[in-house]
Amino acid sequence: MKNILYFWLAAMLVIGCTVSNQNTKQANNQVNGGIAQQKLIAKSRFLDNGSSARIYLSIDANRSLTMSEVAREFTITYSLYPDHANKQQLLNSGTITINAENISEDNGLYTVWFDVPKPKDLFTSVAFTEIKDLKTNHKITNDCLLRFQSGKSGDYFMFFDKTGKHPFAKNYFSAQDTVILRSLDNRSQNFKVFRYKYEFDAALSPMSTTPRTPSKSLFVDSAFVIEANKPIILSHEALYFFTRDTTESYGIGMVVTDKRFPKLTRPEKLARPLIYMSTTAEAADLYNSKDPKRTLDNYWLNLMQGNQPIAKRTIKVFYQRVEQANRLFTTYKEGWKTDKGMVFIIMGDPIKITRTKDKEIWTYAPRQVSELNFTFTKRSNQFADDHYELQRYAEYQSIWFPTVEQWRNGDVVAR
């Protein structure tokens, strides 16, 4: 019992540690001392700003920075094209100056915003933004699909902090957070808010080609009306949906979680993502345990045959990926439950991401084959604009099962 308690406390200490950045591409794709290295990561969204579109670029640099350090250590440029496939016709380009007026920070996520002039006679275009970390020499390209005159609520309204000045370019918040839903022109608008308390399922296996049994219907737990430009308190952990009109097909969704999210800390929550690397019997034991802390201790120690250093190392890598999946892929449900989250947790960073208007292809180079692709197709969803579903194939099992077995053996996969 003493050893198990010691192991648990040690594991909890390492779960919250950050991942160090390296200066070379090789360091990004290999395991350093058992800890998988993370790359520079960015996400984006936009708001209509009259004659321009304002792009919000959220950067996770995997290190603590002041606002002035972000301005010194990062360069951002953009290029505007008619669509993903047409990169011959450059519509606009520019370099972004980062200063105190166009940057904010939220729990280690730095959001930079800038305006892109709307091109004439186009309903959509794509802004490709290149972010370069001058300190690590990492460079990535982010693409943001811009819609002009779409009418969608989420193209005109987004959440800001209680001052109304700092944007939140994310889909999750904590219970008791105070936020303001507003447009850039501060237009007056009432929103009907529906709150759903529902436990969504984790993603199905990549090899599961039979359709999942339809989920139970979502039932409204409560409903109320808010006004744009006025602070609201998110009082409960739940799925929230904001719509200007009950006939509107697409509104604005958000997941309201506990204060620690995107980290998971409670034993019963830490157990949930393990479904991706567990047998049916193990998952049932983890999910239904009356003593989740003890069951979780025993799970990891049994997998690692009592080797605590290997167990702690594997736990650290696994839950760092879970946290990152929550940061990156939370839509109408927690990021670890999404198809992208599942693939990211087990496989790690892809070596290449190819995007089109309605697809993302993640490319890996596992040892067993020269190249492996996971294709995610964008699906319409009333709660989130960035909901993707994996195209599943039975053939994935030849790579997926050996990778899961490496997790279970404590051999963290290089990436």
Stockholm file with secondary structure:
# STOCKHOLM 1.0

chainA/1-415         MKNILYFWLAAMLVIGCTVSNQNTKQANNQVNGGIAQQKLIAKSRFLDNGSSARIYLSIDANRSLTMSEVAREFTITYSLYPDHANKQQLLNSGTITINAENISEDNGLYTVWFDVPKPKDLFTSVAFTEIKDLKTNHKITNDCLLRFQSGKSGDYFMFFDKTGKHPFAKNYFSAQDTVILRSLDNRSQNFKVFRYKYEFDAALSPMSTTPRTPSKSLFVDSAFVIEANKPIILSHEALYFFTRDTTESYGIGMVVTDKRFPKLTRPEKLARPLIYMSTTAEAADLYNSKDPKRTLDNYWLNLMQGNQPIAKRTIKVFYQRVEQANRLFTTYKEGWKTDKGMVFIIMGDPIKITRTKDKEIWTYAPRQVSELNFTFTKRSNQFADDHYELQRYAEYQSIWFPTVEQWRNGDVVAR
#=GR chainA/1-415 SS CHHHHHHHHHHHHHHTCCCCCCSSHHHHTSEETTEECCCCEEEEEEEEETTEEEEEEEEECSSCCCHHHHHHHEEEEEEEESSSSCCSSCCEEEEECCCTTSEEEETTEEEEEEEEECCTTCSEEEEEEEEEETTTCCEEEEEEEEESSCCCGGGTEEEEETTSCSBCCSSEEETTCEEEEEETTCCCCEEEEEEECCCCCCCCCTTCCSCCCCCCCCCEEEEEEEETTSEEECCSSEEEEEESSTTCSCCEEEEEECTTTTSCCSHHHHTGGGGGGSCHHHHHHHHHCSSHHHHHHHHHHHHTTTCHHHHHHHHHHHHHHHHHHHHHHCSSSCGGGSHHHHHHHHHCSCSEEEECSSEEEEEECCTTSSCEEEEEEECCCSSCSCCEEECCCGGGHHHHHHHHHHHHHTCCCCC
#=GC SS_cons         CHHHHHHHHHHHHHHTCCCCCCSSHHHHTSEETTEECCCCEEEEEEEEETTEEEEEEEEECSSCCCHHHHHHHEEEEEEEESSSSCCSSCCEEEEECCCTTSEEEETTEEEEEEEEECCTTCSEEEEEEEEEETTTCCEEEEEEEEESSCCCGGGTEEEEETTSCSBCCSSEEETTCEEEEEETTCCCCEEEEEEECCCCCCCCCTTCCSCCCCCCCCCEEEEEEEETTSEEECCSSEEEEEESSTTCSCCEEEEEECTTTTSCCSHHHHTGGGGGGSCHHHHHHHHHCSSHHHHHHHHHHHHTTTCHHHHHHHHHHHHHHHHHHHHHHCSSSCGGGSHHHHHHHHHCSCSEEEECSSEEEEEECCTTSSCEEEEEEECCCSSCSCCEEECCCGGGHHHHHHHHHHHHHTCCCCC
//
